[in-house]
């Protein structure tokens, strides 16, 4: 049900922009108004989610520990898996964000006949996730050439490295094939593995289909359905400079691709894709494990009237003596 629903939603989005541009001629709506609304929704939603998470109380030290804690000098500490300093936390976060270190250490556990508990190597998910996220980042950087003039050097560098395997004209980008392959793998994994299929919801399938349609439309424009890149850059520069204009002659395939990008931006803050910002605010990752060195006081605690033992005994002394309980004062 989730697969069909998500697929129908993506198909409906494509149909809406096709009819709106090709039939009705709503070029300004899909080229200017919707992009601005999508960016406002993305920025506003992103800031709201981050501020909401930042206000959430974290009264205890709860970092995930996967190694030896700081202890005696003669016991070697695992400074990345159990950091006790800010530098260790930064190193741990860098490995988590850039290389998905915790996912790399993931393993599959199964209970087989015997009974026998088995552990299985599970690196394909880590590799697919890593390649997908890095490919998406490089593609995003490459597209900055449409919104900047002059184009920054790092954008040229990303474009050169991505197209290092120059095969024919236009050159083939490595990330084009990688993002299609990894998204397809992530989808097949959710369908084939019974446990994953059982817990998967439309919120899990929709981003996969949306990104798959987004990548497919981009590949079609680059290798099969040609568009006027000068007019595309004119549109993009107009949006970036807040002087929007929609040049004539841009094909409907571009507007489909552009509308899918806008949909992804607008959907992003309200979906599971917000782990992009949430990973930096996760107390299990961004806190040092220094509970043996620093006394942590909950800043959200409010003053509470304390009932001391002396007051308790004064109140119940006679009953305690009758019950044979020891008291400090007779």
C-alpha positions in Angstrom: 0.0 0.0 0.0 2.8 2.4 0.9 4.7 1.7 -2.3 1.7 2.3 -4.5 0.6 5.4 -2.7 4.1 7.0 -2.8 4.5 6.1 -6.5 1.1 7.6 -7.3 2.0 10.8 -5.5 5.2 11.3 -7.4 3.4 10.5 -10.7 0.7 13.0 -9.8 3.4 15.7 -9.2 4.9 15.1 -12.6 1.5 15.2 -14.2 0.6 18.4 -12.5 3.7 20.3 -13.7 3.4 18.7 -17.2 -0.2 19.9 -17.6 0.5 23.2 -15.9 3.4 24.1 -18.2 2.6 22.3 -21.4 -1.2 22.8 -21.5 -2.0 25.8 -19.4 1.4 27.7 -19.9 2.0 28.5 -16.2 5.7 29.2 -16.7 5.9 32.0 -14.2 4.1 29.9 -11.5 6.4 26.9 -11.8 9.5 29.0 -12.6 9.3 31.7 -10.0 6.5 31.5 -7.5 6.8 27.8 -6.5 10.6 28.0 -6.2 10.4 30.9 -3.8 7.7 29.3 -1.8 9.7 26.1 -1.6 12.8 27.9 -0.4 10.8 29.9 2.3 9.2 26.6 3.4 12.6 24.9 3.6 14.3 27.7 5.5 11.4 28.3 7.9 10.8 24.6 8.5 14.5 23.8 9.0 15.0 26.6 11.5 11.8 25.7 13.4 12.8 22.1 13.7 16.3 23.0 14.8 15.1 25.5 17.4 12.5 23.0 18.7 15.2 20.4 19.1 17.6 22.9 20.7 15.0 23.7 23.4 14.5 20.1 24.3 15.9 19.4 27.8 18.9 17.0 28.1 19.2 16.7 31.9 21.6 13.7 31.9 24.8 12.8 30.2 23.7 10.1 27.7 26.3 9.7 25.0 26.4 6.3 23.3 29.5 4.5 24.6 31.2 2.0 22.4 34.6 1.8 24.0 36.7 2.3 27.1 35.7 5.3 29.2 38.3 7.7 30.6 39.5 6.2 33.8 42.9 5.5 35.4 46.0 6.6 33.5 47.1 3.0 32.9 43.8 2.1 31.2 43.8 3.1 27.6 40.8 5.2 26.7 38.9 5.0 23.3 38.9 8.7 22.6 36.6 8.5 19.6 34.0 5.9 20.7 33.9 7.2 24.3 35.2 10.8 24.2 35.6 12.9 27.3 36.8 16.1 25.7 35.4 18.6 23.2 38.1 17.6 20.7 37.1 13.9 21.0 33.4 14.8 20.4 34.4 16.9 17.3 36.4 13.9 15.9 33.5 11.5 16.7 31.0 13.8 15.0 33.2 14.3 12.0 33.6 10.5 11.4 29.8 10.1 11.9 28.8 12.9 9.5 31.4 12.3 6.8 32.0 8.5 6.9 28.9 7.1 8.8 31.1 5.3 11.3 28.4 3.9 13.4 26.6 2.5 10.4 30.0 1.0 9.3 30.1 -1.0 12.5 26.6 -2.3 12.1 26.1 -6.0 12.0 23.1 -8.3 11.3 22.0 -10.6 14.1 19.9 -13.7 13.4 18.6 -16.5 15.6 19.0 -19.8 13.7 18.2 -23.4 14.4 20.1 -24.8 17.3 19.3 -22.4 18.7 22.3 -20.5 17.5 22.9 -16.7 17.5 24.8 -15.6 14.4 26.3 -12.3 13.4 26.5 -11.3 9.7 28.7 -8.8 7.9 26.5 -5.8 7.0 28.6 -3.3 5.0 26.5 -3.0 1.9 24.0 -0.6 3.6 26.9 1.5 4.8 28.5 1.6 1.4 25.2 2.5 -0.4 24.3 5.2 2.2 27.8 6.7 2.0 27.8 6.8 -1.8 24.3 8.2 -2.0 24.9 11.1 0.4 28.3 12.0 -1.1 26.8 11.8 -4.7 23.9 14.0 -3.7 26.3 16.5 -2.1 28.5 16.6 -5.2 25.5 17.0 -7.5 24.2 19.9 -5.4 27.6 21.6 -5.6 27.8 21.1 -9.3 24.4 22.8 -9.8 25.7 25.9 -8.0 27.2 26.9 -11.4 23.7 27.9 -12.5 23.3 30.3 -9.5 26.7 32.0 -9.4 28.7 34.3 -11.6 31.6 34.0 -11.7 31.5 30.3 -10.8 33.6 29.5 -7.6 36.6 27.4 -8.0 35.3 24.6 -5.8 32.4 24.2 -8.1 34.7 23.8 -11.1 36.8 21.3 -9.0 33.7 19.2 -8.1 32.6 19.2 -11.8 36.0 18.1 -13.0 36.4 15.3 -10.5 32.9 14.0 -11.1 33.4 13.9 -14.8 36.9 12.6 -14.7 35.9 9.6 -16.8 35.4 11.6 -20.0 33.4 9.3 -22.2 31.9 11.0 -25.3 30.0 14.2 -25.3 28.5 15.3 -23.1 30.8 13.7 -20.5 29.4 11.2 -18.1 29.2 12.1 -14.5 30.1 9.4 -11.9 27.4 10.6 -9.5 24.6 10.2 -12.0 25.1 6.4 -12.1 25.9 6.2 -8.4 22.8 8.0 -7.2 20.5 5.9 -9.4 22.2 2.6 -8.2 22.2 3.5 -4.5 18.6 4.7 -4.4 17.5 1.6 -6.3 19.4 -0.6 -3.8 17.8 1.2 -0.8 14.4 0.7 -2.3 15.0 -3.0 -3.1 16.3 -3.5 0.4 13.1 -2.2 1.9 11.0 -4.5 -0.3 13.1 -7.7 -0.1 13.9 -7.8 3.6 10.7 -8.9 5.4 11.5 -7.0 8.6 12.2 -3.8 6.7 9.1 -4.1 4.6 7.0 -4.6 7.7 8.1 -1.3 9.3 8.2 0.7 6.1 5.7 3.5 5.7 4.8 5.9 2.8 7.1 8.4 4.5 10.0 5.9 3.8 9.1 5.2 0.2 8.1 8.7 -1.0 11.5 10.3 -0.6 13.1 7.4 -2.5 10.7 7.7 -5.4 11.0 11.5 -5.4 14.8 11.4 -5.5 14.7 8.6 -8.1 12.4 10.7 -10.3 14.5 13.8 -9.7 17.7 12.0 -10.7 16.1 10.4 -13.7 14.7 13.7 -15.1 18.1 15.3 -14.7 19.9 12.4 -16.5 17.3 12.6 -19.3 18.0 16.3 -19.7 21.7 15.9 -19.8 22.0 12.9 -22.1 18.8 12.6 -24.1 16.5 15.6 -24.0 18.6 18.7 -24.6 17.7 22.0 -23.0 19.1 25.4 -23.5 21.6 25.8 -20.5 22.0 29.5 -21.1 18.3 30.1 -20.6 18.4 27.8 -17.6 21.2 29.9 -16.1 19.3 33.1 -16.9 16.3 31.8 -14.9 18.5 30.6 -12.0 20.5 33.9 -11.8 17.2 35.8 -11.8 15.9 33.8 -8.9 19.2 34.2 -7.0 19.4 38.0 -7.6 15.6 38.5 -6.7 15.0 39.7 -10.3 13.1 36.7 -11.6 12.5 36.2 -15.3 11.4 33.2 -17.2 13.1 33.0 -20.7 11.1 31.5 -23.5 12.0 28.2 -25.0 12.9 26.2 -21.9 11.4 22.7 -22.3 8.8 21.1 -20.1 11.4 18.5 -18.9 13.3 21.2 -17.1 10.2 22.4 -15.3 9.4 18.8 -14.3 13.0 18.5 -12.9 12.8 21.9 -11.3 9.4 21.3 -9.7 10.6 18.0 -8.2 13.6 19.9 -6.7 11.2 22.4 -5.2 9.0 19.6 -3.8 12.0 18.0 -2.2 13.0 21.3 -0.6 9.5 22.0 0.7 9.1 18.4 2.0 12.5 18.2 3.6 11.9 19.9 7.0 8.8 17.8 7.7 10.3 14.4 6.9 12.9 11.9 8.1 15.4 13.7 5.8 15.8 16.2 8.6 18.5 13.9 10.1 20.8 16.3 8.1 20.3 18.8 11.0 19.3 16.4 13.7 22.5 14.5 13.8 24.3 17.6 15.1 21.8 17.9 18.0 21.8 14.3 19.1 22.9 14.1 22.7 24.0 10.5 22.2 26.7 11.9 19.8 27.4 15.5 20.7 28.0 15.1 24.5 31.4 14.1 26.1 31.2 11.3 28.5 32.8 13.2 31.4 30.4 12.3 34.2 33.3 11.0 36.4 35.1 14.4 36.1 32.3 17.0 36.0 29.2 17.2 38.2 26.2 17.7 35.9 23.3 19.6 37.4 20.0 19.6 35.6 19.4 23.2 34.6 15.7 22.6 34.3 15.3 21.5 37.9 13.1 23.8 39.9 13.4 24.4 43.7 11.7 21.6 45.7 10.9 21.7 49.4 12.9 18.9 51.0 11.6 16.8 53.8 14.7 15.8 55.9 14.9 12.7 57.9 14.9 14.8 61.1 11.6 16.3 60.1 10.3 12.9 59.1 11.3 11.4 62.5 9.8 14.3 64.4 6.5 13.7 62.6 6.3 9.9 63.0 8.4 9.3 66.1 5.6 8.0 68.3 4.3 5.6 65.6 7.9 4.4 64.9 8.5 3.6 68.6 5.2 1.8 68.8 6.1 -0.2 65.7 9.5 -1.1 67.2 11.5 1.0 64.6 14.8 2.5 65.8 14.8 6.3 66.2 17.7 8.7 66.8 15.8 10.7 69.4 13.7 9.1 72.2 
